[in-house]
Amino acid sequence: MDRDNYAISEYPDTASIIAQLDELIKQPIHTIKPEALRSYEQEYYEKKCAKSKAMIGEAVDVIPGGVQHNLAFNHPFPLVFTKAEGAYLYDIDGNQYYDFLQAGGPTVLGSNPPAVRSKVIDLLNDCGPSTGLFHEYEYKLAKKIADHVETVEMFRMLGSGTEACMAAIRVARLATKKKYVLKMGGAYHGWSDQLAYGIRIPGSKWTQAHGVPRHMFKYTQEFFPGDLIDLERKLRFNQLRGGTAAVLIEPVGPESGTRPLDKEFNKGVEALCRKYGALLIFDEVVTAFRIGMAGAQGYFGVSPDLTVFGKVIAGGYPGAGGLGGKRAYMKYLSAGLQSGEKHKKALVGGTMAANPLSCVAGYYMLEELDRTNAVQRAGKIGDVLTAGLKALIAKHKLPFVAFNQGSICHLETVGTLHYAIDWSKPWRIPGVLKATSERKKEMEHMGAAYMAEGIVTLAGSRLYTSAAYTDEMIDDVLVRFDRVFRHVAVNV
């Protein structure tokens, strides 16, 4: 592996990080002082975000909760963003922010890159966003992905990462003629019925899947992240009941590596999949073209059978998902010309999948990533940001944990997602649920403080860097984090 081709300059010491996170959730909650939070609410949100407050006040009458996306919520009220440019976001009141949400991860070049935008405008002038028929960039995008990711011999565009995960397990069941799917506990693979299991917190099973009948999870199971013994135990047990169709994982760990995995773990999972005849599915919605142009699988030296792609496939534009993989399995998604071999086809659809706009945007986003070495540049910025956060944590003597996997940066202040539910000790479950609820609230308060200082994060605990950042920008960002950390104390 050529380290220079990837965003990760040095793989994190996962044992040390896990030990720090274990210690973090034993500590009392450290969060923004109530008087500092009130000051941010009054001096920033009330005075400088009046238009956002007014619009959300009207939106709540016609949109449940006032926003359309879970990531858009912010304490004390969501802000309305009207412009995205490079490393910056701007709200309706004209306030400028550093963008570390990056639309949930796909914009490795930075927001709204001109090189991609110009091609999209040309496409709209010539063709419009959708015809329902084949467009040349469907082929060009699929070829581009296959050229970069070795295991992707064929690629099928879909509408979202959720749809791609759904398609992956349907393909796996057709290919193996088995039913069980094993996913990593705590990992999020979209919100489809069967995969809304064991999300956010390992061991949560069906408890986070409100509105989904429990019988939908008859063939879905979870294993503890990083635990090959637990995975093999469940694979072996499933052999007695017809076998496992697929093992589905996020290669850097659940929730984009919030609980990081040992570097050799993925190879261990691959070996177990081969031993027990299960397909290995990599969910690279976040990691593909952020860890490297060859994906996280290239970095780890693993050969998954199927790979799920998400938002980056459309360059941050709508229509953002797809499934790639080995020809022997992708044949179950054939929609046009047939090879002569008769086999059942997986039920997939999507009128707007592979629309010209999405394919053009995705193609030129990948072109620019490759041409500018954006993946490596974003990773180096992630290293600088994380080193700075660690220094601030030490300066203020806080129990916080900062680490990164290239341009995926984590700032854990309360460790909400580090909890796990142990069903062999049911008397502890209420305590875990209470603790995670309390810590999630304080995570939102910390996120509100960051936002008031002009820093947009993902849920106050994750930051995606992009190639649009400079070292000077990060210096300014760290000054802003420093101002927040000055106001942190033990929650009483």
N, C-alpha and C positions, 0 to 999 in steps of 0.2 A: 504494500500500500504506500503510495506517495502522499506523505502527510501534507504537502503543499497544495494538494488538490481538494482539501477539505477545510471546513470552517473550524474544526476542533484542533487547536495547536497542541494541547496536552489533555488527555482524558482525565476527568476529575477522579480524585480518590474517593470512590463511592462509600467505602467502609467508614471513612472519616466523616463524610457528609451524613450518612445514616446515623452515626453516633451523635453528631451534633443535633440532628433533628429529634432523635430520641430524647436528648437532654432538653431541647426547647419545649416540648410538650409537657415536661415535668415542671417547668418553671411557671410561676404566676404570669399572667398576661401582661406584657409590656406594650403600651399603646399610647396614642397621642393624649395628652392631658385634656380633661374636659374643658378647661378654660381656653386652651389653645384651639381646640376644635370649635368652640363657640366663636372665637375670634375669626377663624377662617370662614365660618358660616356667615357671620355678620359683615365682615370687612371685604370678603371676596365674593361669596356667592350672592348675597343680598344686594351688594352695591355694584358689582362688576358683571353680574350674569343675569340682569333683570329681564332681558329679552328671552333668554333660555327659560327662565322660570315662568314667564307669561305663556310661552308657547306650550310648554309641557302641561301647564295648568289647563289649557284648552284641549290638548291632545288626549288627556286622560279621559275625556268624555267620549271619544270615538275609538281609542286604542286601549286595549286592556293593559292597565299599569302605566300607560302613557308612552311606552317604547315598544319597538318590534323585536328587539334582540336582547338577550340576557346580558350581554357584555355592555350594553348601552346604559345600564342603570348606574347611577352614582349618588352617593349621599352628599347633600341632603335632597338633591333632585338631579335628574339627568341633564346634561348640557347638550345643546343643539350645535352640531358642527356643520360648517358650510364650505370649508375649503381644506384640501389636503395637498401638500407640496413638499416633496423630499422628506426631510426629517421633521416637518412641522405640520400641525393641525391648527385650524382657526375656528373659533365658535361664532355664533350669530352676533355676539356683542363685540366682536373684533379682537378677542383675547387670543394670544398665540401660545401654543403648547408644543413641547417635544413629544413626538409620537413613538411610544414604545409598545403600543397595541398592534400597530401594523396590520390592521384589519383582521387580527387573529393569527397573523403569522406569514401570509403569502407574499408580502411586498418587500422582498429582500433588496430590491433596487432602491427602495424608498417609495413614498406614496406618489401616485399619479405621474410616473416618469414620462417625460415628453417623447422619448424615442418610441414608446409603446403607444402613447395617446395619439400621436400623429398617424400611425398605421391604422388605428381603430377609426379615426375620423375619415381616412381615405376609404376604408371598407364601408362605412356608413354612407358615404357619398356615392359609391359605386353599386353596392348590393343591398344595403340595409342589414339589420341585425339578424334576420332569419328568413329562410325560404322553405324549410321543411325538406329540402333536397340536398344532395351531396355538394360540398364545396371543397375546392382544392386544398384549403388549409386544414381540413380534417385529416387528410393524408400527411401534409407537411408536419403538423403537430405530432401525430402518432409516430412518424419516422424520427423526428427530433428526440422524442422521449426514448424510443427504442435504441437510438444511437448512443445515448448517454447511460441508460440503465441496462446492464447486461442481461438481467433476467426477464426483461420486458421484450419478448419476441413479438407480441401483439398487444394492442391497446384499444380499449373501448371507452369513448367519452360518455359521461353521464352528467346529471345535473348538480350533484353535490357529493361530499364525502360520505354522508349518510347513505345515499343511494349506492355508492360504490361498495360500501361495507355490506349492504344487503345483497348486492349482486355477487360479491365474493363468497359468501356462505352458501348461496344457491348453487354457484358453480362447484364449490367443494363437495356439496352433497351429491350432485349429479356425477361428478368425476370419481368419487370414492364409494358411492352407494352406502354411505354411512350418514348418521344423523347428528351426532353430538358435536357441539362446538365449545371449545375451551378458550376462554379469554382471560387476559391478565386482570386481576382484581384492581379496581380503581381506574382502569383505562376507559376512555370515552371513545366509542366507535359510532357516534351518531345516535339518533333518538328513535330508531325503528324498534318495534315491539320486542323482537327476540334479543336485541343487543343492548337494550336499556337495563342491563343486569350487571350488578357489581360495579357501578359507576361511582366516581369520586372517591369513595372510601373502600379499600379492600375489605371484603366480607359483607358488604352492604346488600348483596343479593338483589331482591326485588324491591327493597325498601325505598329506593329513590325513584321508582318507576310508577308514579301515580297515574292512574287511568289505564294501566295495562293489566289485563287479567293475569293472575299468577300462572295459570296453565300455559301461557305463552312461553314460559321459560323451561318447559319440560326437557328440552334438549340443549339448553344453554347452561354452562357451568363457568366458574371462575377458579383461578389458582392464585396463590399469593405471589406478588411480584418479586422476581429475583430468586424464587425457590424452585429449583429443578426437581428436588425430591417430591414436593407437593404436586408438581406437574406430572411427574411420572406415575405417582400413585393414582392419580385420576385417569391418566391414559390407560394404565393397566386395568383399572376397575371397569372402564368403558369397554374394554375388549370382551368382557363377559356379557355385554349388553348390545353388541353390534358394532362397536368401534367408534372412533372419533373422526369426523370428517375434516376438521381443521383446528389449528391453534392460531389464534388471532392476537397479535401483540403490537404495542407501540415500541419500536426498537430502542428508544432511549429511556423508556420507563413510562408508567401511567401519567396522564396529564402532562404530556410533553417533557417527561423526565423529572417531574416534581419529586418522585421517589426514584432516584437514579439507580441504574442497573450496573452490575459488574460488567466489565468490558467483554468478558468471554461468555456472558450469559446467552446471548443470541445464538452463538454456535452450539451451545448446549441444547437449546430449544430445537434447533435444526436437527441435531442428532437424534433427539427423542421423536421428532416427527417422522424421520426416516424409519426408525425402529418400529413405530406403531402404525405406520401407514396413513398418517394424517397429513393434510396439506399444511404448509406453513404460509400464513398470510401476514405480511407486514403492512401495518397502517402507517403510511408515510405522508399523511395529510399535512403534517407540519414539517417533517424532516426532509422530504424529497426536495432537492434544490435549495435547501437551507443548510443542511449538514454538508452536502456536496452535490455536484452535478450527477454523480452516480448514486445518490441517495445515501441514507444511513446504511443500507445493505452493502454498498461499496466500501464504506468506512470500516464496517465490522467484518467484512469478508464472508458474508452469508448469502445463500442463494434461495430466497423465498420462492414459492411456487406462484403466488399471486401478490400483487402490490396495489394497495389502495392509494390513490392520489386525491388531493383536494384543491383548495382555493388557488394555489399557485398555477395550476394547470390552465386557468383562464386569466392569468396575469393580474389577479385581483378584481377581474370583471365578473359579472354573473355567469352562471352555467359552469360551476366550478367543481368538477369531480370526474374521476375516471378510474378504471380498473385495467391494470396491465399484468402480463404474466407469460408463462410458458405456453407455447402453441398447443400442447396436448390438453391444456385446461381451458384456454381462451376459446377453443372451438365451440364451447357450450354457449357462447354469446354471439355466434354467427347470425347475421341478420340479412345477408344478401346472397352472394354466390356460395354454392355449396361444393364441398370437395368430393362428393359422391358417397362419403361415409354417413350412414344414418345414425343419428343420436338425438336424444331429447335436448331441447334448448331451454336455458334458464329464462324464466319470466322476468324481463326487464323492459323498461320503456322510458318515456320522457320526450315530449314533443320538442322541448327547447334544448335538449342535449345536443352537443356538438354543433351549436349554431355558429354561423360564420364569425360573429363578433367574438365569441369566446375563443374560438380556435386561432384567429388572427392575434388576439391579445396574448394568448398563451404562447404561441410560437415566438413572437417578438420579445416577450419577457424572457424566455429561455435563451434567445439569441443574445440579448443584452447581458444576462447573467454570465454567460460563457465568455463573451467578448471583453467584458470589463473586470473579470475576476471578482465580481461582487460578493460571491459566497465567502471567499477568503477574507475580503475586506470587512464584511459584516461580522465575521467571526473574530477578527482582531479587535474590532471595536467592542465586542462583547467581553473580550478578555480585559480591556482597559476599564470598562464600566464595572465589572465584577471586582477587579483589584481595588478600585476606588471605594466601592461599597464595603468591602472587607475592612479597609482602613478606617472608614467612618464608624463601622460597628465597633471596632477595637477602641477608637478614640472615645466613644460615648459609653463604653463598657456595657454594651447591650448583648442579650443572648441570641440575637438574630443570626440567620444563616444565609450566606450568599454563595452561589456557585453557578457555573454555566457549562453548557455543552455547545461551544461555539457561540453563535448569535442567539441562542435560547438561554436567557438569563433568569435566575430565580433569586428573589429576595423574600425569604420566609421570616415573617415577624411573629407569627402565632402558630404555625404548623398545622393548620386546619386539616389539610389533606394527608398528614402523616399518621393520623389515627387509623386504626383498623378494628373491625368487629370480629370478635372471637365467639362463634356460636357454641363452642364447648363450655363457655362461661357466660351463660345468658344473663346472669345477675349484673354483669358489668356493662351490658349494652345501653341501658338508660343513661349511665354516666358518660359514655362515649358520645351519645347523641346530644346530651346537654353541653358537654365541653365543645364539640364542634360548632354547635349553634352560637355559643358565646364567642368563640374565637372568630367565626365568620363575621359577626357583627363588628368586632374590633378591626378586622381586616378591611372592612368597608370604610371605617373611620380613618384608617391609615391611608387608604386609597383616596379619600376625600382631601386629606392634607396634601398628598402628592399632586393631585389635580389642581388645587389652589396655588401650588407652587409652579404650575405650568408643566407638569409631568403626567402624561397619560400612560397608565399601566394596564395590564390585564388583571382585573380583580385585586389590584393592590399587591400582587405577589409574583407576577411574571412580566418580564420585559424582553421584547424582541428587538434586537438592533438591526440596522440596515446599512447598506453601503453609502447611504446619503449622509451619515454622521461623520464628523471630524473629531479629532482629539480635543480641539478647543471647545466644541459643543459639549463633549462629555465632561470637561472641566466645569463648565457652567451648570450642567445637570447635577454634578456632585455637590456643588455649592448649595443648590436647592434642596437636595436630600439632607445635607448637613443642617439646614434650617429646620427641617421637620424633626430630625433625630434629637435636636436640642430640647424639643418639647415632649419627648417620650418619657414615660414613667410607669411604674407598676400600677396596673388598674386596681382600684380599691372600691 
